[in-house]
Amino acid sequence: MKVKSEVDSDNSVSGFRIDRRYVFALVFGIFLLVAVTLLSNPGFFPFIRDLASGELLATSTPRPTYTPLPTYTPEATFTPFPTYTPPPTSTPTATTTPSSTSTATPTSTPTSTATLKPSPSPKPTLIPIYQHIQEMGQLVVISAELARADIHVGISRGACSHGADHAAHAVVEAGVDFAEIEEKDIRYYSEMETYTLHIPSPSLTSCRMEYIRQYDKSHTWCGVDWDMVRLLGQAQSMQDFVDRALDSEILDRAERQTSTILGSFVNALTGKKARITFYERYGEPNRPPSCQPENDIPSGWIYDKETSTWSRNN
């Protein structure tokens, strides 16, 4: 009996040792699998670096987005001015010339002769159209609304590259700036009873972003400033909207609309016809600061058109 108990004791000890080996092998396999998974992830080391430097703790609070209110673009209104009324034509006066009185013929009566004096034709009084047009300052005649979705903004940052899609809505306006017009550019031709106005060519007057929304953000282990991505998307979208407005011949449509509005204005002011011509346009049209999105790009950021990505020039 003593030998049997010793054998049983040896078997139990041997079995306990075999179970510990299996458990150790299983734990080591799980640890190896987790280590391989983390090391194969390209964002693991930047994550550890950001965690050590404290950058990961800094979170970006996106700015609140506001639903834009509908904007109202007033149509050009004109204040009626008094029109010129020519003075009444002078009425010829009749002068009486008494004839010689004869005692032999007392029944003779004096005869009257009327002498007509031609009255000069009234000269047209030129209404100061130049001053009235100068008071208008700037005339906005075209307001184009443009919208687009799926505007992808990609950020090139090595292993921490990321991006997001955007939907945007903008308004591009065009018109005429009368600050460049001179008094000699307005003439009146009496034989045709027509005014001619030679004015600057229409150009873009303003551009504004009415709405932009960010969605479908990419996943990354790195810390990301999504508000900065939205600002880059706004500049990228506005550049596209301005190019689309110019390609749609917004300036040509503004010329036709300006001719109609100014022609009606001169006719209401003077009662005469008007012929509108424009300065010859050279090179690229002028753009106001609001239509130059490159001014809104945050400092240090560069856009690569070939890869359609943004990178920061450190």
C-alpha positions as protocol buffer text, in pm:
chain_id: "A"
residue {
  index: 1
  type: MET
  ca { x: 0 y: 0 z: 0 }
}
residue {
  index: 2
  type: LYS
  ca { x: 279 y: 234 z: 66 }
}
residue {
  index: 3
  type: VAL
  ca { x: 428 y: 184 z: -279 }
}
residue {
  index: 4
  type: LYS
  ca { x: 95 y: 248 z: -449 }
}
residue {
  index: 5
  type: SER
  ca { x: 43 y: 573 z: -267 }
}
residue {
  index: 6
  type: GLU
  ca { x: 387 y: 690 z: -367 }
}
residue {
  index: 7
  type: VAL
  ca { x: 312 y: 606 z: -731 }
}
residue {
  index: 8
  type: ASP
  ca { x: -16 y: 790 z: -717 }
}
residue {
  index: 9
  type: SER
  ca { x: 154 y: 1089 z: -561 }
}
residue {
  index: 10
  type: ASP
  ca { x: 414 y: 1095 z: -840 }
}
residue {
  index: 11
  type: ASN
  ca { x: 143 y: 1080 z: -1107 }
}
residue {
  index: 12
  type: SER
  ca { x: -49 y: 1372 z: -958 }
}
residue {
  index: 13
  type: VAL
  ca { x: 265 y: 1581 z: -939 }
}
residue {
  index: 14
  type: SER
  ca { x: 352 y: 1497 z: -1297 }
}
residue {
  index: 15
  type: GLY
  ca { x: 1 y: 1586 z: -1416 }
}
residue {
  index: 16
  type: PHE
  ca { x: 12 y: 1924 z: -1236 }
}
residue {
  index: 17
  type: ARG
  ca { x: 336 y: 2010 z: -1410 }
}
residue {
  index: 18
  type: ILE
  ca { x: 191 y: 1927 z: -1756 }
}
residue {
  index: 19
  type: ASP
  ca { x: -113 y: 2155 z: -1699 }
}
residue {
  index: 20
  type: ARG
  ca { x: 107 y: 2452 z: -1604 }
}
residue {
  index: 21
  type: ARG
  ca { x: 302 y: 2414 z: -1927 }
}
residue {
  index: 22
  type: TYR
  ca { x: -16 y: 2428 z: -2134 }
}
residue {
  index: 23
  type: VAL
  ca { x: -135 y: 2738 z: -1954 }
}
residue {
  index: 24
  type: PHE
  ca { x: 201 y: 2909 z: -2000 }
}
residue {
  index: 25
  type: ALA
  ca { x: 205 y: 2822 z: -2372 }
}
residue {
  index: 26
  type: LEU
  ca { x: -151 y: 2957 z: -2414 }
}
residue {
  index: 27
  type: VAL
  ca { x: -72 y: 3287 z: -2238 }
}
residue {
  index: 28
  type: PHE
  ca { x: 247 y: 3331 z: -2438 }
}
residue {
  index: 29
  type: GLY
  ca { x: 57 y: 3271 z: -2766 }
}
residue {
  index: 30
  type: ILE
  ca { x: -206 y: 3532 z: -2679 }
}
residue {
  index: 31
  type: PHE
  ca { x: 62 y: 3786 z: -2587 }
}
residue {
  index: 32
  type: LEU
  ca { x: 249 y: 3717 z: -2913 }
}
residue {
  index: 33
  type: LEU
  ca { x: -71 y: 3762 z: -3118 }
}
residue {
  index: 34
  type: VAL
  ca { x: -150 y: 4097 z: -2951 }
}
residue {
  index: 35
  type: ALA
  ca { x: 208 y: 4220 z: -3000 }
}
residue {
  index: 36
  type: VAL
  ca { x: 210 y: 4127 z: -3370 }
}
residue {
  index: 37
  type: THR
  ca { x: -128 y: 4297 z: -3424 }
}
residue {
  index: 38
  type: LEU
  ca { x: -17 y: 4624 z: -3261 }
}
residue {
  index: 39
  type: LEU
  ca { x: 323 y: 4634 z: -3428 }
}
residue {
  index: 40
  type: SER
  ca { x: 171 y: 4574 z: -3772 }
}
residue {
  index: 41
  type: ASN
  ca { x: -60 y: 4876 z: -3731 }
}
residue {
  index: 42
  type: PRO
  ca { x: 110 y: 5185 z: -3893 }
}
residue {
  index: 43
  type: GLY
  ca { x: -51 y: 5419 z: -3644 }
}
residue {
  index: 44
  type: PHE
  ca { x: 76 y: 5242 z: -3330 }
}
residue {
  index: 45
  type: PHE
  ca { x: 414 y: 5414 z: -3303 }
}
residue {
  index: 46
  type: PRO
  ca { x: 272 y: 5768 z: -3378 }
}
residue {
  index: 47
  type: PHE
  ca { x: 7 y: 5691 z: -3118 }
}
residue {
  index: 48
  type: ILE
  ca { x: 271 y: 5605 z: -2857 }
}
residue {
  index: 49
  type: ARG
  ca { x: 469 y: 5915 z: -2959 }
}
residue {
  index: 50
  type: ASP
  ca { x: 165 y: 6145 z: -2929 }
}
residue {
  index: 51
  type: LEU
  ca { x: 72 y: 5980 z: -2600 }
}
residue {
  index: 52
  type: ALA
  ca { x: 421 y: 6041 z: -2461 }
}
residue {
  index: 53
  type: SER
  ca { x: 425 y: 6405 z: -2581 }
}
residue {
  index: 54
  type: GLY
  ca { x: 73 y: 6474 z: -2454 }
}
residue {
  index: 55
  type: GLU
  ca { x: -65 y: 6572 z: -2796 }
}
residue {
  index: 56
  type: LEU
  ca { x: -323 y: 6294 z: -2786 }
}
residue {
  index: 57
  type: LEU
  ca { x: -478 y: 6446 z: -2476 }
}
residue {
  index: 58
  type: ALA
  ca { x: -550 y: 6772 z: -2662 }
}
residue {
  index: 59
  type: THR
  ca { x: -884 y: 6729 z: -2829 }
}
residue {
  index: 60
  type: SER
  ca { x: -1028 y: 6964 z: -3083 }
}
residue {
  index: 61
  type: THR
  ca { x: -1370 y: 7108 z: -3012 }
}
residue {
  index: 62
  type: PRO
  ca { x: -1533 y: 7168 z: -3346 }
}
residue {
  index: 63
  type: ARG
  ca { x: -1687 y: 7507 z: -3392 }
}
residue {
  index: 64
  type: PRO
  ca { x: -2064 y: 7513 z: -3393 }
}
residue {
  index: 65
  type: THR
  ca { x: -2214 y: 7521 z: -3733 }
}
residue {
  index: 66
  type: TYR
  ca { x: -2499 y: 7755 z: -3802 }
}
residue {
  index: 67
  type: THR
  ca { x: -2781 y: 7713 z: -4045 }
}
residue {
  index: 68
  type: PRO
  ca { x: -2760 y: 8020 z: -4267 }
}
residue {
  index: 69
  type: LEU
  ca { x: -3063 y: 8241 z: -4295 }
}
residue {
  index: 70
  type: PRO
  ca { x: -3193 y: 8310 z: -4644 }
}
residue {
  index: 71
  type: THR
  ca { x: -3027 y: 8620 z: -4782 }
}
residue {
  index: 72
  type: TYR
  ca { x: -3212 y: 8885 z: -4973 }
}
residue {
  index: 73
  type: THR
  ca { x: -3051 y: 9048 z: -5274 }
}
residue {
  index: 74
  type: PRO
  ca { x: -3236 y: 9373 z: -5341 }
}
residue {
  index: 75
  type: GLU
  ca { x: -3305 y: 9458 z: -5699 }
}
residue {
  index: 76
  type: ALA
  ca { x: -3171 y: 9782 z: -5835 }
}
residue {
  index: 77
  type: THR
  ca { x: -3421 y: 10060 z: -5763 }
}
residue {
  index: 78
  type: PHE
  ca { x: -3421 y: 10401 z: -5915 }
}
residue {
  index: 79
  type: THR
  ca { x: -3546 y: 10725 z: -5768 }
}
residue {
  index: 80
  type: PRO
  ca { x: -3747 y: 10916 z: -6027 }
}
residue {
  index: 81
  type: PHE
  ca { x: -3608 y: 11259 z: -6109 }
}
residue {
  index: 82
  type: PRO
  ca { x: -3797 y: 11553 z: -6257 }
}
residue {
  index: 83
  type: THR
  ca { x: -3787 y: 11546 z: -6636 }
}
residue {
  index: 84
  type: TYR
  ca { x: -3722 y: 11850 z: -6843 }
}
residue {
  index: 85
  type: THR
  ca { x: -4031 y: 12037 z: -6967 }
}
residue {
  index: 86
  type: PRO
  ca { x: -3955 y: 12285 z: -7249 }
}
residue {
  index: 87
  type: PRO
  ca { x: -4102 y: 12635 z: -7206 }
}
residue {
  index: 88
  type: PRO
  ca { x: -4416 y: 12716 z: -7408 }
}
residue {
  index: 89
  type: THR
  ca { x: -4362 y: 12857 z: -7754 }
}
residue {
  index: 90
  type: SER
  ca { x: -4404 y: 13234 z: -7768 }
}
residue {
  index: 91
  type: THR
  ca { x: -4733 y: 13348 z: -7929 }
}
residue {
  index: 92
  type: PRO
  ca { x: -4690 y: 13606 z: -8207 }
}
residue {
  index: 93
  type: THR
  ca { x: -4828 y: 13948 z: -8120 }
}
residue {
  index: 94
  type: ALA
  ca { x: -5034 y: 14150 z: -8366 }
}
residue {
  index: 95
  type: THR
  ca { x: -4941 y: 14513 z: -8417 }
}
residue {
  index: 96
  type: THR
  ca { x: -5194 y: 14764 z: -8549 }
}
residue {
  index: 97
  type: THR
  ca { x: -5075 y: 15024 z: -8796 }
}
residue {
  index: 98
  type: PRO
  ca { x: -5333 y: 15302 z: -8847 }
}
residue {
  index: 99
  type: SER
  ca { x: -5374 y: 15419 z: -9206 }
}
residue {
  index: 100
  type: SER
  ca { x: -5384 y: 15780 z: -9305 }
}
residue {
  index: 101
  type: THR
  ca { x: -5721 y: 15937 z: -9229 }
}
residue {
  index: 102
  type: SER
  ca { x: -5887 y: 16127 z: -9517 }
}
residue {
  index: 103
  type: THR
  ca { x: -6159 y: 16385 z: -9469 }
}
residue {
  index: 104
  type: ALA
  ca { x: -6313 y: 16285 z: -9802 }
}
residue {
  index: 105
  type: THR
  ca { x: -6373 y: 15928 z: -9693 }
}
residue {
  index: 106
  type: PRO
  ca { x: -6472 y: 15930 z: -9330 }
}
residue {
  index: 107
  type: THR
  ca { x: -6598 y: 15573 z: -9355 }
}
residue {
  index: 108
  type: SER
  ca { x: -6244 y: 15427 z: -9392 }
}
residue {
  index: 109
  type: THR
  ca { x: -6133 y: 15203 z: -9101 }
}
residue {
  index: 110
  type: PRO
  ca { x: -5774 y: 15131 z: -8999 }
}
residue {
  index: 111
  type: THR
  ca { x: -5633 y: 14800 z: -9121 }
}
residue {
  index: 112
  type: SER
  ca { x: -5417 y: 14572 z: -8902 }
}
residue {
  index: 113
  type: THR
  ca { x: -5116 y: 14376 z: -9017 }
}
residue {
  index: 114
  type: ALA
  ca { x: -4971 y: 14086 z: -8810 }
}
residue {
  index: 115
  type: THR
  ca { x: -4595 y: 14042 z: -8808 }
}
residue {
  index: 116
  type: LEU
  ca { x: -4483 y: 13685 z: -8701 }
}
residue {
  index: 117
  type: LYS
  ca { x: -4151 y: 13658 z: -8524 }
}
residue {
  index: 118
  type: PRO
  ca { x: -3992 y: 13312 z: -8545 }
}
residue {
  index: 119
  type: SER
  ca { x: -3920 y: 13167 z: -8201 }
}
residue {
  index: 120
  type: PRO
  ca { x: -3594 y: 12973 z: -8154 }
}
residue {
  index: 121
  type: SER
  ca { x: -3631 y: 12596 z: -8108 }
}
residue {
  index: 122
  type: PRO
  ca { x: -3565 y: 12502 z: -7747 }
}
residue {
  index: 123
  type: LYS
  ca { x: -3233 y: 12334 z: -7683 }
}
residue {
  index: 124
  type: PRO
  ca { x: -3247 y: 12012 z: -7483 }
}
residue {
  index: 125
  type: THR
  ca { x: -3143 y: 12055 z: -7125 }
}
residue {
  index: 126
  type: LEU
  ca { x: -2897 y: 11777 z: -7039 }
}
residue {
  index: 127
  type: ILE
  ca { x: -2989 y: 11613 z: -6714 }
}
residue {
  index: 128
  type: PRO
  ca { x: -2675 y: 11532 z: -6511 }
}
residue {
  index: 129
  type: ILE
  ca { x: -2682 y: 11155 z: -6568 }
}
residue {
  index: 130
  type: TYR
  ca { x: -2319 y: 11128 z: -6463 }
}
residue {
  index: 131
  type: GLN
  ca { x: -2390 y: 11250 z: -6110 }
}
residue {
  index: 132
  type: HIS
  ca { x: -2685 y: 11013 z: -6073 }
}
residue {
  index: 133
  type: ILE
  ca { x: -2483 y: 10712 z: -6190 }
}
residue {
  index: 134
  type: GLN
  ca { x: -2198 y: 10805 z: -5956 }
}
residue {
  index: 135
  type: GLU
  ca { x: -2443 y: 10800 z: -5667 }
}
residue {
  index: 136
  type: MET
  ca { x: -2530 y: 10439 z: -5749 }
}
residue {
  index: 137
  type: GLY
  ca { x: -2172 y: 10333 z: -5666 }
}
residue {
  index: 138
  type: GLN
  ca { x: -2195 y: 9965 z: -5752 }
}
residue {
  index: 139
  type: LEU
  ca { x: -2468 y: 9784 z: -5939 }
}
residue {
  index: 140
  type: VAL
  ca { x: -2511 y: 9411 z: -5867 }
}
residue {
  index: 141
  type: VAL
  ca { x: -2708 y: 9251 z: -6148 }
}
residue {
  index: 142
  type: ILE
  ca { x: -2636 y: 8876 z: -6119 }
}
residue {
  index: 143
  type: SER
  ca { x: -2643 y: 8653 z: -5810 }
}
residue {
  index: 144
  type: ALA
  ca { x: -2552 y: 8288 z: -5881 }
}
residue {
  index: 145
  type: GLU
  ca { x: -2606 y: 8018 z: -5618 }
}
residue {
  index: 146
  type: LEU
  ca { x: -2380 y: 7711 z: -5642 }
}
residue {
  index: 147
  type: ALA
  ca { x: -2381 y: 7392 z: -5436 }
}
residue {
  index: 148
  type: ARG
  ca { x: -2179 y: 7071 z: -5431 }
}
residue {
  index: 149
  type: ALA
  ca { x: -2144 y: 6758 z: -5219 }
}
residue {
  index: 150
  type: ASP
  ca { x: -1871 y: 6494 z: -5180 }
}
residue {
  index: 151
  type: ILE
  ca { x: -1591 y: 6750 z: -5165 }
}
residue {
  index: 152
  type: HIS
  ca { x: -1304 y: 6540 z: -5030 }
}
residue {
  index: 153
  type: VAL
  ca { x: -1032 y: 6713 z: -4832 }
}
residue {
  index: 154
  type: GLY
  ca { x: -727 y: 6492 z: -4781 }
}
residue {
  index: 155
  type: ILE
  ca { x: -443 y: 6568 z: -4540 }
}
residue {
  index: 156
  type: SER
  ca { x: -101 y: 6420 z: -4622 }
}
residue {
  index: 157
  type: ARG
  ca { x: 74 y: 6344 z: -4291 }
}
residue {
  index: 158
  type: GLY
  ca { x: 260 y: 6018 z: -4345 }
}
residue {
  index: 159
  type: ALA
  ca { x: 127 y: 5740 z: -4123 }
}
residue {
  index: 160
  type: CYS
  ca { x: -121 y: 5989 z: -3975 }
}
residue {
  index: 161
  type: SER
  ca { x: -282 y: 6087 z: -4306 }
}
residue {
  index: 162
  type: HIS
  ca { x: -657 y: 6148 z: -4280 }
}
residue {
  index: 163
  type: GLY
  ca { x: -944 y: 6321 z: -4457 }
}
residue {
  index: 164
  type: ALA
  ca { x: -1317 y: 6399 z: -4468 }
}
residue {
  index: 165
  type: ASP
  ca { x: -1594 y: 6480 z: -4716 }
}
residue {
  index: 166
  type: HIS
  ca { x: -1785 y: 6810 z: -4722 }
}
residue {
  index: 167
  type: ALA
  ca { x: -2106 y: 6956 z: -4865 }
}
residue {
  index: 168
  type: ALA
  ca { x: -2106 y: 7330 z: -4940 }
}
residue {
  index: 169
  type: HIS
  ca { x: -2333 y: 7605 z: -5073 }
}
residue {
  index: 170
  type: ALA
  ca { x: -2201 y: 7945 z: -5190 }
}
residue {
  index: 171
  type: VAL
  ca { x: -2322 y: 8263 z: -5367 }
}
residue {
  index: 172
  type: VAL
  ca { x: -2119 y: 8443 z: -5636 }
}
residue {
  index: 173
  type: GLU
  ca { x: -2232 y: 8792 z: -5744 }
}
residue {
  index: 174
  type: ALA
  ca { x: -2135 y: 9001 z: -6048 }
}
residue {
  index: 175
  type: GLY
  ca { x: -2204 y: 9362 z: -6144 }
}
residue {
  index: 176
  type: VAL
  ca { x: -2056 y: 9697 z: -6247 }
}
residue {
  index: 177
  type: ASP
  ca { x: -1847 y: 9935 z: -6040 }
}
residue {
  index: 178
  type: PHE
  ca { x: -1917 y: 10294 z: -6150 }
}
residue {
  index: 179
  type: ALA
  ca { x: -1616 y: 10438 z: -5965 }
}
residue {
  index: 180
  type: GLU
  ca { x: -1405 y: 10412 z: -6285 }
}
residue {
  index: 181
  type: ILE
  ca { x: -1654 y: 10591 z: -6512 }
}
residue {
  index: 182
  type: GLU
  ca { x: -1575 y: 10947 z: -6628 }
}
residue {
  index: 183
  type: GLU
  ca { x: -1803 y: 11229 z: -6738 }
}
residue {
  index: 184
  type: LYS
  ca { x: -1671 y: 11214 z: -7094 }
}
residue {
  index: 185
  type: ASP
  ca { x: -1802 y: 10857 z: -7120 }
}
residue {
  index: 186
  type: ILE
  ca { x: -2161 y: 10990 z: -7133 }
}
residue {
  index: 187
  type: ARG
  ca { x: -2268 y: 11176 z: -7448 }
}
residue {
  index: 188
  type: TYR
  ca { x: -2593 y: 11295 z: -7603 }
}
residue {
  index: 189
  type: TYR
  ca { x: -2656 y: 11291 z: -7979 }
}
residue {
  index: 190
  type: SER
  ca { x: -2939 y: 11533 z: -8058 }
}
residue {
  index: 191
  type: GLU
  ca { x: -2991 y: 11416 z: -8418 }
}
residue {
  index: 192
  type: MET
  ca { x: -3072 y: 11065 z: -8289 }
}
residue {
  index: 193
  type: GLU
  ca { x: -3208 y: 11180 z: -7951 }
}
residue {
  index: 194
  type: THR
  ca { x: -2997 y: 10911 z: -7788 }
}
residue {
  index: 195
  type: TYR
  ca { x: -2759 y: 10896 z: -7495 }
}
residue {
  index: 196
  type: THR
  ca { x: -2450 y: 10677 z: -7518 }
}
residue {
  index: 197
  type: LEU
  ca { x: -2285 y: 10541 z: -7204 }
}
residue {
  index: 198
  type: HIS
  ca { x: -1941 y: 10381 z: -7218 }
}
residue {
  index: 199
  type: ILE
  ca { x: -1897 y: 10203 z: -6885 }
}
residue {
  index: 200
  type: PRO
  ca { x: -1661 y: 9947 z: -6724 }
}
residue {
  index: 201
  type: SER
  ca { x: -1712 y: 9579 z: -6803 }
}
residue {
  index: 202
  type: PRO
  ca { x: -1889 y: 9376 z: -6534 }
}
residue {
  index: 203
  type: SER
  ca { x: -1675 y: 9181 z: -6288 }
}
residue {
  index: 204
  type: LEU
  ca { x: -1723 y: 8969 z: -5978 }
}
residue {
  index: 205
  type: THR
  ca { x: -1840 y: 9187 z: -5690 }
}
residue {
  index: 206
  type: SER
  ca { x: -1857 y: 8943 z: -5398 }
}
residue {
  index: 207
  type: CYS
  ca { x: -1837 y: 8574 z: -5302 }
}
residue {
  index: 208
  type: ARG
  ca { x: -1958 y: 8422 z: -4978 }
}
residue {
  index: 209
  type: MET
  ca { x: -1994 y: 8073 z: -4833 }
}
residue {
  index: 210
  type: GLU
  ca { x: -2348 y: 8024 z: -4709 }
}
residue {
  index: 211
  type: TYR
  ca { x: -2312 y: 7673 z: -4568 }
}
residue {
  index: 212
  type: ILE
  ca { x: -2054 y: 7393 z: -4527 }
}
residue {
  index: 213
  type: ARG
  ca { x: -2097 y: 7058 z: -4351 }
}
residue {
  index: 214
  type: GLN
  ca { x: -1831 y: 6796 z: -4272 }
}
residue {
  index: 215
  type: TYR
  ca { x: -1906 y: 6424 z: -4277 }
}
residue {
  index: 216
  type: ASP
  ca { x: -1755 y: 6078 z: -4340 }
}
residue {
  index: 217
  type: LYS
  ca { x: -1436 y: 6136 z: -4143 }
}
residue {
  index: 218
  type: SER
  ca { x: -1155 y: 5884 z: -4176 }
}
residue {
  index: 219
  type: HIS
  ca { x: -1030 y: 5682 z: -3878 }
}
residue {
  index: 220
  type: THR
  ca { x: -682 y: 5737 z: -3742 }
}
residue {
  index: 221
  type: TRP
  ca { x: -481 y: 5670 z: -3426 }
}
residue {
  index: 222
  type: CYS
  ca { x: -336 y: 6021 z: -3438 }
}
residue {
  index: 223
  type: GLY
  ca { x: -474 y: 6342 z: -3297 }
}
residue {
  index: 224
  type: VAL
  ca { x: -665 y: 6537 z: -3568 }
}
residue {
  index: 225
  type: ASP
  ca { x: -788 y: 6898 z: -3578 }
}
residue {
  index: 226
  type: TRP
  ca { x: -1109 y: 6849 z: -3776 }
}
residue {
  index: 227
  type: ASP
  ca { x: -1191 y: 7219 z: -3758 }
}
residue {
  index: 228
  type: MET
  ca { x: -873 y: 7292 z: -3953 }
}
residue {
  index: 229
  type: VAL
  ca { x: -981 y: 7032 z: -4212 }
}
residue {
  index: 230
  type: ARG
  ca { x: -1313 y: 7218 z: -4246 }
}
residue {
  index: 231
  type: LEU
  ca { x: -1135 y: 7552 z: -4304 }
}
residue {
  index: 232
  type: LEU
  ca { x: -922 y: 7393 z: -4576 }
}
residue {
  index: 233
  type: GLY
  ca { x: -1237 y: 7246 z: -4729 }
}
residue {
  index: 234
  type: GLN
  ca { x: -1401 y: 7590 z: -4733 }
}
residue {
  index: 235
  type: ALA
  ca { x: -1107 y: 7743 z: -4923 }
}
residue {
  index: 236
  type: GLN
  ca { x: -1094 y: 7446 z: -5162 }
}
residue {
  index: 237
  type: SER
  ca { x: -1471 y: 7465 z: -5227 }
}
residue {
  index: 238
  type: MET
  ca { x: -1477 y: 7843 z: -5286 }
}
residue {
  index: 239
  type: GLN
  ca { x: -1202 y: 7816 z: -5548 }
}
residue {
  index: 240
  type: ASP
  ca { x: -1411 y: 7556 z: -5731 }
}
residue {
  index: 241
  type: PHE
  ca { x: -1727 y: 7771 z: -5709 }
}
residue {
  index: 242
  type: VAL
  ca { x: -1555 y: 8080 z: -5851 }
}
residue {
  index: 243
  type: ASP
  ca { x: -1413 y: 7882 z: -6143 }
}
residue {
  index: 244
  type: ARG
  ca { x: -1755 y: 7729 z: -6214 }
}
residue {
  index: 245
  type: ALA
  ca { x: -1923 y: 8073 z: -6209 }
}
residue {
  index: 246
  type: LEU
  ca { x: -1672 y: 8215 z: -6460 }
}
residue {
  index: 247
  type: ASP
  ca { x: -1706 y: 7908 z: -6684 }
}
residue {
  index: 248
  type: SER
  ca { x: -2084 y: 7955 z: -6689 }
}
residue {
  index: 249
  type: GLU
  ca { x: -2035 y: 8301 z: -6851 }
}
residue {
  index: 250
  type: ILE
  ca { x: -2167 y: 8492 z: -6553 }
}
residue {
  index: 251
  type: LEU
  ca { x: -1992 y: 8810 z: -6676 }
}
residue {
  index: 252
  type: ASP
  ca { x: -2156 y: 8793 z: -7020 }
}
residue {
  index: 253
  type: ARG
  ca { x: -2496 y: 8757 z: -6858 }
}
residue {
  index: 254
  type: ALA
  ca { x: -2413 y: 9052 z: -6634 }
}
residue {
  index: 255
  type: GLU
  ca { x: -2342 y: 9268 z: -6943 }
}
residue {
  index: 256
  type: ARG
  ca { x: -2683 y: 9193 z: -7094 }
}
residue {
  index: 257
  type: GLN
  ca { x: -2858 y: 9260 z: -6764 }
}
residue {
  index: 258
  type: THR
  ca { x: -2667 y: 9585 z: -6711 }
}
residue {
  index: 259
  type: SER
  ca { x: -2764 y: 9713 z: -7059 }
}
residue {
  index: 260
  type: THR
  ca { x: -3130 y: 9651 z: -6983 }
}
residue {
  index: 261
  type: ILE
  ca { x: -3124 y: 9813 z: -6638 }
}
residue {
  index: 262
  type: LEU
  ca { x: -2925 y: 10124 z: -6739 }
}
residue {
  index: 263
  type: GLY
  ca { x: -3128 y: 10169 z: -7057 }
}
residue {
  index: 264
  type: SER
  ca { x: -3449 y: 10173 z: -6853 }
}
residue {
  index: 265
  type: PHE
  ca { x: -3289 y: 10407 z: -6599 }
}
residue {
  index: 266
  type: VAL
  ca { x: -3186 y: 10667 z: -6859 }
}
residue {
  index: 267
  type: ASN
  ca { x: -3522 y: 10647 z: -7034 }
}
residue {
  index: 268
  type: ALA
  ca { x: -3711 y: 10703 z: -6708 }
}
residue {
  index: 269
  type: LEU
  ca { x: -3481 y: 10994 z: -6622 }
}
residue {
  index: 270
  type: THR
  ca { x: -3473 y: 11178 z: -6956 }
}
residue {
  index: 271
  type: GLY
  ca { x: -3737 y: 11025 z: -7179 }
}
residue {
  index: 272
  type: LYS
  ca { x: -3463 y: 10947 z: -7436 }
}
residue {
  index: 273
  type: LYS
  ca { x: -3317 y: 10623 z: -7563 }
}
residue {
  index: 274
  type: ALA
  ca { x: -2982 y: 10497 z: -7439 }
}
residue {
  index: 275
  type: ARG
  ca { x: -2707 y: 10290 z: -7597 }
}
residue {
  index: 276
  type: ILE
  ca { x: -2476 y: 10107 z: -7355 }
}
residue {
  index: 277
  type: THR
  ca { x: -2122 y: 9998 z: -7447 }
}
residue {
  index: 278
  type: PHE
  ca { x: -1852 y: 9847 z: -7226 }
}
residue {
  index: 279
  type: TYR
  ca { x: -1477 y: 9885 z: -7185 }
}
residue {
  index: 280
  type: GLU
  ca { x: -1282 y: 9612 z: -7357 }
}
residue {
  index: 281
  type: ARG
  ca { x: -1190 y: 9335 z: -7117 }
}
residue {
  index: 282
  type: TYR
  ca { x: -824 y: 9229 z: -7097 }
}
residue {
  index: 283
  type: GLY
  ca { x: -683 y: 8923 z: -6924 }
}
residue {
  index: 284
  type: GLU
  ca { x: -842 y: 8766 z: -6620 }
}
residue {
  index: 285
  type: PRO
  ca { x: -1140 y: 8947 z: -6464 }
}
residue {
  index: 286
  type: ASN
  ca { x: -1082 y: 9135 z: -6142 }
}
residue {
  index: 287
  type: ARG
  ca { x: -1174 y: 8950 z: -5825 }
}
residue {
  index: 288
  type: PRO
  ca { x: -1256 y: 9117 z: -5494 }
}
residue {
  index: 289
  type: PRO
  ca { x: -1086 y: 8981 z: -5178 }
}
residue {
  index: 290
  type: SER
  ca { x: -1392 y: 8770 z: -5093 }
}
residue {
  index: 291
  type: CYS
  ca { x: -1350 y: 8585 z: -5426 }
}
residue {
  index: 292
  type: GLN
  ca { x: -983 y: 8503 z: -5358 }
}
residue {
  index: 293
  type: PRO
  ca { x: -998 y: 8191 z: -5137 }
}
residue {
  index: 294
  type: GLU
  ca { x: -621 y: 8167 z: -5124 }
}
residue {
  index: 295
  type: ASN
  ca { x: -634 y: 8454 z: -4873 }
}
residue {
  index: 296
  type: ASP
  ca { x: -835 y: 8232 z: -4633 }
}
residue {
  index: 297
  type: ILE
  ca { x: -590 y: 7937 z: -4635 }
}
residue {
  index: 298
  type: PRO
  ca { x: -434 y: 7894 z: -4288 }
}
residue {
  index: 299
  type: SER
  ca { x: -67 y: 7979 z: -4273 }
}
residue {
  index: 300
  type: GLY
  ca { x: 175 y: 7701 z: -4367 }
}
residue {
  index: 301
  type: TRP
  ca { x: -70 y: 7485 z: -4564 }
}
residue {
  index: 302
  type: ILE
  ca { x: -5 y: 7397 z: -4931 }
}
residue {
  index: 303
  type: TYR
  ca { x: -246 y: 7230 z: -5176 }
}
residue {
  index: 304
  type: ASP
  ca { x: -109 y: 6979 z: -5428 }
}
residue {
  index: 305
  type: LYS
  ca { x: -336 y: 6970 z: -5736 }
}
residue {
  index: 306
  type: GLU
  ca { x: -182 y: 6650 z: -5870 }
}
residue {
  index: 307
  type: THR
  ca { x: -260 y: 6444 z: -5560 }
}
residue {
  index: 308
  type: SER
  ca { x: -554 y: 6663 z: -5442 }
}
residue {
  index: 309
  type: THR
  ca { x: -414 y: 6668 z: -5090 }
}
residue {
  index: 310
  type: TRP
  ca { x: -308 y: 6930 z: -4837 }
}
residue {
  index: 311
  type: SER
  ca { x: 23 y: 6925 z: -4656 }
}
residue {
  index: 312
  type: ARG
  ca { x: 179 y: 7152 z: -4398 }
}
residue {
  index: 313
  type: ASN
  ca { x: 509 y: 7319 z: -4476 }
}
residue {
  index: 314
  type: ASN
  ca { x: 690 y: 7302 z: -4143 }
}
